[in-house]
């Protein structure tokens, strides 16, 4: 099941995207016991985003989510998995494109050696570069600080 969860989270790069998916999971959990027993993906058609519905549909096709108990267990495990992905605080000077986020996430995952979520802050006054915080480590590569260092020498 962890392989399925890893596949689910590979398209989630930022904390904001994670929060949206976790909110959809909470909405799905509420819907399990409402109304008749039916496929959860159908029940959630106008309730949650396409990403979660697609995940549920794939699981249903593999006959993993036939009962309410299976549905609830799957959603609880998914929530736990998502909440335990390590987060890296990243401060940059601009709003990044989706392709940039994907590339920087892959680079950070290679550096850390595991899947990560970016807790992104856009702060134009750092001019360029980045500030990275992870697991008690702080790396300041902001261009503003480098310029200030050069001008004070």
C-alpha positions, -999 to 999 in steps of 0.1 A, spaced: 0 0 0 29 24 7 39 20 -30 4 33 -39 7 62 -15 42 71 -29 26 72 -63 -1 94 -50 22 119 -34 47 121 -63 26 150 -78 24 169 -46 53 193 -43 41 221 -19 26 222 16 -4 240 1 -11 211 -23 -7 187 6 -32 207 27 -57 206 -2 -54 169 -6 -57 163 32 -88 184 32 -102 162 4 -93 131 24 -113 145 54 -143 153 32 -141 117 18 -141 102 53 -172 121 61 -189 109 30 -183 72 36 -212 66 59 -236 91 42 -263 75 21 -262 41 5 -231 19 3 -216 26 -31 -183 33 -48 -167 61 -30 -154 77 -62 -190 81 -74 -202 94 -41 -175 121 -41 -180 133 -76 -188 169 -67 -172 169 -32 -135 164 -37 -109 172 -64 -101 150 -94 -68 139 -79 -83 120 -49 -112 107 -70 -88 92 -95 -68 76 -67 -100 61 -52 -112 49 -86 -79 30 -92 -82 14 -58 -118 4 -65 -108 -12 -98 -83 -34 -78 -112 -43 -55 -95 -27 -25 -123 -4 -15 -155 -24 -16 -167 -20 20 -170 11 42 -144 -3 66 -119 -7 37 -126 28 25 -121 43 60 -89 23 66 -75 33 32 -83 70 39 -68 69 74 -36 52 61 -34 77 33 -38 106 57 -11 92 80 13 87 51 8 122 38 12 138 72 45 120 77 63 132 46 92 154 57 89 191 49 116 215 38 112 252 43 122 270 11 123 307 7 129 322 -27 124 356 -43 97 347 -69 66 326 -75 78 295 -92 62 277 -121 50 241 -117 79 228 -137 104 247 -114 87 233 -83 89 198 -98 126 202 -105 135 217 -72 115 190 -54 134 163 -72 167 180 -64 159 183 -28 147 147 -26 181 136 -41 199 157 -15 179 144 14 175 108 1 137 106 6 104 121 -5 98 157 7 72 184 6 82 221 1 69 246 26 73 275 2 77 312 11 81 339 -16 101 368 -3 112 392 -31 136 411 -8 161 383 -8 166 393 -45 177 358 -57 190 325 -45 173 306 -17 171 300 20 166 263 29 156 249 64 154 212 71 157 190 101 175 217 122 198 228 94 197 263 79 214 272 46 212 308 35 221 312 -2 201 345 -6 217 369 -30 208 399 -8 230 386 20 259 380 -4 256 415 -19 255 430 16 286 410 26 305 423 -5 295 459 1 306 459 37 341 446 29 
